[in-house]
């Protein structure tokens, strides 16, 4: 049986007045997949998220959530979705617990046990009875995520969910996203300017610029080059002439960085030959680390190419 996509956009276009702000965007996201929306400020990421959540309607095209047409089966589609767009919308004069209870009463079949579960899940048990006005920005983000999980969504839309979190909070949210996706098959769509964090959780990503989908691909595809720089480290300090002499036997010219470290550019087959030769020549290699482009490197390069 074919798996239904968690989210599917088909030729989505959005006009505001005569200005086209989203131009014929299409992509699909599977259940349990973490999908990153990347783009400069004003690229259209939040507009796309607002359309997926039904806050605004596309001018053209179709949006499906768990196989349900958002325009024709709105309530059933929305029952599968939780979201934070721009910032959590909370009653600041009420406690965190009462905010969640209000949402629970508005949702389908949400029990008190479920409310307790999401409070524990986002780590707010000790402060849940305090007024939201006393919460830090990071705590409000946590409460917002708890609110988005109240209805057991199969699709979670989070616009800049890491804003205001300290390093421990970022790590906890990262673990939360991975847990939801891997263990509960929740599809998560993330937007964030912290690309190093996106790289640690996303399975795939799309780059949006000026309302146009530039590309959508697997995170692993950002390191598609067959030739990479590999950084070598030896156990003992060696003279650079010794390293060069050994590697010249297989026509490799290393870049010497210190008495213990040097770099070789090549594919994996060449690097394997180099390691074998060095060991044969009694040179103790303790590490060989390939340098891979980060998602940030890739994003800056692609957006830079578009501006040329």
N, C-alpha and C positions, 0 to 999 in steps of 0.2 A: 504494500500500500504506500502510495507516494505521500511524503510528509508535506503538510500545508505550511507555507511560509508564515512566520510570525508577523512580518510586516512586508508589504509590497506597494511600491509607488510606481504608477504607470503614467509616464508622460505628463508629470505635474507641472503646470504653469500658473503663475500668480501675477496678476496686474494690480497695481494701486493707481487708480486713475488711468493714465495712458502709459505709465512706466511699468515695464516688465521687470519684476524683481526676482522671480524664479522662472527659469527657462527650460521647459521640457526635461525635467529630472526624473529618472527611473532607477530604482535599485530594489533588491530583495534581501531580506534578512531572515535567517533560519531560527527556529526555537533554540534557546540555550546559547545563542551567539552574542558576543559583545561587539558592538559596531560603533566606531568613532566617526563623528562628523567634524572634519577639520576645515579651517578656512580663516582668512583674515577677518577683522572686524567689518561688519556690514556685508559679508559674503552671502548671507541668506540662511545660515544654519538655524537660527532661532525661528525664522519664518517657516522653514520646513518642519521643525518640531511642533510649532503651533498648528500647522495644518494636520499633522498626524494625530494630534490630540483633539482635533475638532474645534479649536478655539477660533480659527478662521477657515474659510472654505477656499479651496483652489479655484482658479478661474477655469481651468481645464484639467482633464486627467482624472485618474481614479486612485484611491487609497484603500487598501484592504488590510484588516487586522485579523489575524487568525482565520483568513479566508472570508471574512465578512466585509462587505462593501460599506465603508464609513458613511457615504452619503445616503444609502438606502436602509442600512441596519444599524443606525447610530447607537442606540442604547445597548444593544447586544455587543457591538464592537467595543464600546467604551467600558463595558463590564470586564473586558480582558486587559485593560490598560491602566497604569498608574504613571504619574508625571510630576516633575517639578520644572516649570518653565520660568527662567530668569531668577526668581527667588521664591521661597516658600510663602504661600498666602496663609497667614496665621492670625488668630485672635490674640493680640499681645496682652490684653488685660485678663485673659484666662490662663489656667494652668496648662501645661503640656498634655496632661492626661485628659482634661476636659476637651481640648482641641481634638484629640483622637476619638473621644467618645462621640462627639458631634458628627465627625466624618463616618464613624461606624454606623450611626443611626441612619445616615443617608445612603449607605451602601447595602448591597444584597447579602443577607445571611452572614453578617459579621458578628462573632460572639465576643464576650468579654475576655475569653481565653486568647483569642486572636489579638486583641488589643495589647494584652500583657506580653504576648510573644514578640510583637514588633517593637515594643518598648525595650525589651531585653536585647533584641537583635541589634538595635542601633546604640546600645550602651547608655541609655538615659534613665535607668531605674532609680538612681539616687536623686535625680533632679526633676522627675516627671511631675511632681506635685507643685513645683514652683511656677510662678507666673512666667509666661514667655517673655515678657518685658525685661526679666532679669537674666535671660539667656544670652550667652555670647553668640556671635555670628555662626561659629562652628556648631554650637548646640542647636541653633535654629535650623541649620542644614540637616542635622541628624533627625530632628523632629519632622522636617519636611519629607525626608526619605521614609521615616516610619509611616507618615500619612499616606505616601504613595504606595505602600505595601499593604495597607489595610484590607483592600478588596481581593487579595491573592492574585495580583495581575500576572498575566503571561508575557506582557510587554511593559517595560519600564523606560520612560523617557526622562533623562536627567540633563538639564542644561547647566553647565558649570557647577556640578555638585561638590567640588572640592574647595570652593571659595570659603575662606575663613577658617579652614581646618589647620591645626598644627601638624607637625610631622607624624605624631602618633595617630592623630585622627585620620590623616590621609591614608596611612597604612591600614588602619581598621576598615575604612571605606573600600579600599582596594580588595581586601579579603572578603568583605561583604558582597561586592559585585561578583567576584569569582565564585563564591559560594552559591549565590542566587542562580548564576548561569550554569555552573557545572552540576550542582546537586538538585536544583529545582527546575531546570530547563526554562528559566526566565530569559527572554530576549531583552537585552539592554542596549539602548541607544544613548551614547554619551557625547557631550560637547564639552571641551575643556581647552584652556590655553596652556595647561601643564602637559606638554607633549611627552615628557619623560614618564609621566604616570599613565597616559593613554597607551604608551608602548608596552607597559607591563600588564595591561588587562585586555586590550582589544584583540580580537581575532581578525577582524577586517576593518577597513576604514574607507571613507570617501572624502575627496578633496572638493570643496565647493568654492568657487570664486566668481563674484559678480552674478550670482544666481545660476551659474552653469555648473553641472557636474563635470569636473575635469577628469576624474578617474575613480574607480572603486576597485580595491584589490586586497588580497591577503597581506597581513603584516609581514610575513616571511618574504614576500616578493620585493620588499624594499632593498634587500641585499642580494639582488640577482647577479651581480658581477661574478664572473668565474675567477678573476684574478684579484686577490686581496693582499694587503700588507699583513704579514704575520710577524708578531713580536716574539723573539726568542730570549730566554734567560738561561744562563749556565750556572752551575753550582759554584765554580771557582772563577776567579778573575783571570782572563786570558789576554795575551797581546793580540791586537787587532790583526796583525800580519798572519798569525796562526789561523784565525778563523777564515780570513780571506783565502789563504793558501789551500785549506781543506775544501772549501766550497767551490773554488775554481775548478776542481776536478770534475764537477758536473755543471760547469759554466754558470755559476751563480755568483753575483757580486753583491754582498750584503751591505747594508747601511749600518755602520758601527755607531752605537750610541754611548757605550761605556765599555769597561773591561768585561762586564758580564752580560750586556744586553746589545742585541742587534736586530735588524729588521730585514726580512726577505719578502719580495713581491713575487707572487706566483699562485698557481692553482693548487689544489689539494694533492695532486699526484706529485708535483715538484717538491712540495713541502715534505711529503712523506719520504722522498728520496734524500732530502737534506738531513732529516732527522736520523735516518738509517746510517748515513755516511758519518755524521758527527759522533754517533754512538760507537761506530766501528773504529773511529780514530781516538777513542777514549776521552771524548769531550762530553762531560756530564750535562745533559740538557734537563732542566727542571721544569720548564714551562714553555708552551708554544700557544700563543693567544692571537687569533685572527681579529683584526680591526674591522668591525662592521658599522655601516652607517646607522646612526640612530634615526628614529622617526622624525625627530626635529631636523636633522641634516637633510633628509629626503624631502620633507615639507618645504623647507627654505629653498632648496634647489628647484623644486617643481614650480613653486609660486614665483620664484625669480625668473624662471624660463618664460612664464606667461607674461611677465612684464617687459620682456625684451622686444 
